[in-house]
Amino acid sequence: MALLSLLDVYVSFGGPPVLDHLNLQIEEGERVCLLGRNGAGKTTLMRIAAGESAPDTGTVTIPDGVCIARLTQEIPESLPGNVRDIVTSGLRDDDHSEDWEKDLRVDDLIARLGLPEDRAFDALSGGLKRRCLLAKALAAKPGLLLLDEPTNHMDLDSILWMEEFLLEQKIPLLFVTHDRAFLRRMANRIIELDRGKLASWSCDYDTDLVRKEELFVAEERQRAAFDKKLGQEEAWSRRSPGARRTKSNARMEALVKMRAQRGAMRTATGSAKMEISEAERSGVRVVEAENIAFAYPGGSPLIRDFSLVLNRGDKVGLIGPNGAGKTTLVKMLLGQLAPTSGNLKFGTKMEVVYFDQMRDQIDDNKTVAENLAGDGDTVLVQGRSRHVISYLQDFLFDPSRARSKAKVLSGGERNRLLLARLFTKPANVLVLDEPTNDLDAETLDVLEDILVDYDGTLIMVSHDRAFLDNVVTSTLVFEGDGVVTEHAGGYTDWRNELARIAVAKRTAAIGNAPRPAAQAKAAASTAGAKLNNKERKELETLPGKIEQLEAEQAQLSVQLGDPEIYKDGGAKAAGLQKRLHAAEAEHSEALARWMDLDARKDA
């Protein structure tokens, strides 16, 4: 049964159509990811699907009894009441369940989402606010859940928890996300909104990228052929054919139609053209922290006994729960906050640019151009003077958008504006606090490329696993209780390291465990017996077998830590888990056998 049907839906706000006679149908069991560039109309489509607004033309069909709930991209600045009040407000008026059932549902959601039920909503962190709003949406027992950038402002643990929760609940989804790891794990169908049209891809995200590139190449080839034909016809018309015979008149009419067709074509939005204005190189040693700690008066230590040497060119990512102290540590490393104990040494010629996740550096009452250039009309980029409108076009702002007030910008556009502003400032130390929020995938790719090529020092707070993997060279992980550990590589490297440590501990535990009574009895009965030729050969081969099984266990643990293997509903993961248990049993048996043979080899 279709949970939602959109037929011939058209929406325009005065310019080119945002939704151009598109059709969409979502079936039971689907988890559909909606992709598209910032400003393409994704939120408009979500509002129409939720019944919050109506299309100019077209029909929206929702079967009787199907409830659609939506988690919005924006977190309200203020909502009256505590957590329990907010979650309870999500209950439907047409829900005829008993009051005790409703109360039980609210209690269950608050407990499962780890929410402080008596705390005021306004006092919550951004991540807890989003959890609370998710609980409110789930309280309605939706048949289809709409999620608009659900991972924004959520820490990594919360994102991983939400993935597990939504997969476990098997709620049909229509969601918009910039988090590629979340997309890979959650989506079983991908749709993309581009220039008002909707394309559907029943495949995984990586296959989608390949197909989209092929489609783009084919489109460019067709456009080039069309433009060539149009140019030939224009040249023919300028020669002013003298005889206006029927054939010539038909050709002129066809030319008029081609001109109209070309005028109606909407070219694909190009990629942003970002470049960072780099300052004079800093000293080789940027900052050295030696056993630093920090605690606010009367509070528990946020950071304990932390040491770090940050050199020029290092790219460091910070991972940890909201409120763990990531921003506090960044401020200490920049000299903006003094540690309560320990020593900090700073290098020379540091020019720092700070990207604030709350976007407070943008004045909503000024235009986009004024936020960038003030009262002037030029900006200085890499020592070159650029017209502000031309520079903003590099960040995908057309001239009309550049002259509009900043308060009308979407989240992704605000993010691009702040990047455009910061990248005009010369820097050799770049600090980015959640830079990926709201950015579309294409802009993320461009930002990744310039950060990888950046010669300065990068400190980045992010919960975007794919972005961390592609950019940083080391990761600082907030383990809790003020403990911060450093790991080489990005998020996946850290998870792989944890898997290897877990396997090593498990192997050591198995090796030190007392042997079962049957094994002990068998060992005792053969303790004095010499090894025969077959057993001596077996003893020689067992270490290699044990090493091979340990390597296989480590590899399986790494694979099970990859979110991508769960996108088929968990079938592949179940197979890997089964093989891991078998490998562990084989390893235990081989280890016990080796111990017995080794004890007898000198007999």
Order of alpha helices (4+ residues) and beta strands (2+ residues): beta-beta-beta-alpha-beta-beta-alpha-alpha-alpha-beta-alpha-beta-alpha-beta-beta-alpha-alpha-beta-beta-beta-alpha-beta-beta-alpha-beta-beta-alpha-alpha-alpha-beta-alpha-beta-alpha-beta-beta-alpha-alpha-alpha-alpha
